[in-house]
């Protein structure tokens, strides 16, 4: 039954009627959820959906292409500030602004991808880390970006219809997250996705097979940064207020931790990687191997401490 | 002005050099970039503070106590977490050390709070001696001297002692070292203890200049890491030189071009160096085989 007979069977989204049923159920439950759940849970769902976007994007880079990025908070910040500035200064409609901000982030991703052509392992980690720190520093010092005080994000609106409550935002955020996750899943089934995976498994072998390393490595960074940028823009809407300390170094680590906990090279894993720590389901992870368990444990233990410290 | 900038650059650079050394010692033997380094030395500095201020011991006792604590902490972390990882790849190793960083940061915030404290240091930062056109404080001199002595000791250690040579052997080929009767696990423990102790020295020397709070080592750690990358992650001398260079370049940039973007410049340099000479300025370049 599971045998794939041709290429189109391999790349189709859902390969059985049962899966189609569950897929439609998922969509239905996502639509019904905000009408049943209390407000706080909707806020949490928004928060999670945004992190799903970043994590799926980061997984394209880390899990599928085999690069390391400790600077994704930087792209997140570029997306957030880009969206807010495009809306307040140029008065663009929010969908256009968020898309443009995503492309700006992608451009920076492309630039960061250039040194990545020559670096790997810890060297790449420190280069991306430096990038993330530099972005936060520059934003914090430059008055255009509101400096340390941060700036207020306008509410997104379609003409006269303003999206203000968490419930209204939910539909925007979850729709975008849903589309982006589907896009990521499909991207991995194309020529581009296969090139990414080949680079992860062995970049030299991939190159000899005719994969253009320069193009695909920078593309992976750009795509990943695009996801982070879009998520950043949505985060600005959700929080209503952004300042540089939102996008610190620890956030980049969390992103990476989500990817690892969920599983490298798995889109679905990235989604569960977010939800599990937030929902505090420890015992599910009993059977997972040692390493995953310790990293999971660590995050639970430290999160409240870190947050309290940051609040002080 | 120029001379003054260089002098204070060198004194800051020696702290970066210490952090870089601590990092390189671990990286050389076990190929782990230790992101938890900064928090390990921050915690040790807090231990020194507690011994000194809360318990009223003398500075020498507190200093040695902190070093001992650092060594034990290093051994503990390596033994409990890193050794348990099952055939780890580079990403999971980085994540484990980032986990140390978060645990220790949380621990320090919980135990000592986010208040800014002052570590009383026997050498003053305000008494200075004139050095031609520049002035240098006693604290800076002490920092320089301690760093130089430590480096000399390390050099002798790696060159002439049995354990030092065994460490080098473990780094070059762990399997062969083990066959020759070197207990590589024990060597790893010693490595972590040494590295952690050196980091603690850096933390204690830094505390009087900065303020002692859980964020003490965040910036120096990254700068030290950057220095190590600059000089080459596989050479001790290179890492130390990288630390001094970074300190001086950063200070000159801060003095002449822009004080605001002083801390960004370090990362700019790193990215440039990495683009043109990926294994660092002073290291031999190894080509990876397929």
Interface residues (C-beta under 8 A of the other chain):
Chain A: X62 X68 X70 X114 X115 X118 X119 X121 X122 X123 X125 X126 X127 X129 X130 X131 X133 X134 X137 X138 X141 X202 X204 X205 X249 X250 X253 X256 X257 X260 X264 X289 X290 X291 X294 X295 X298 X299 X301 X302 X305 X306 X308 X309 X312
Chain B: X27 X33 X81 X84 X85 X86 X88 X90 X91 X92 X94 X95 X96 X98 X99 X101 X102 X103 X105 X106 X107 X109 X110 X113 X114 X214 X218 X222 X225 X226 X229 X233 X260 X261 X263 X264 X266 X267 X268 X270 X271 X274 X275 X278 X290
